[in-house]
Amino acid sequence: QGKNWDRSGAMGPALVPFTDPAQLDDIRLTTHVNGDLRQDDRTARMLFPIRRQIAYISTFTALTPGDIIITGTPTGAGARFDPPRFLQPGDTITISADGIGTLINGVEDEVL
């Protein structure tokens, strides 16, 4: 599992009000690890388009304002490298989404 551990799952830098499914159709998403580009893709290339995901999820759960749908990840995730390139303590991850902004987080060892 690579996301949503306790005290993780950061959101931001801003939450953009959802007013029209078209606003999600073609957003460029990039991820840099320590300044190196790891992911660069667009929501238009997702295996399951966002509109389809919303429609499907709505068949088994009510979606209300403020709900967040966590999707998969673009090509370039660390496990897909040979050998795998997993995040390490001290790494800095910079994630950008067109029209939303940039979120920067550091990786730290788990406090036991």
Helices and strands as residue ranges (DSSP letters): G 21-24, E 28-33, E 36-42, G 43-45, H 50-57, G 78-80, E 92-97, E 101-106
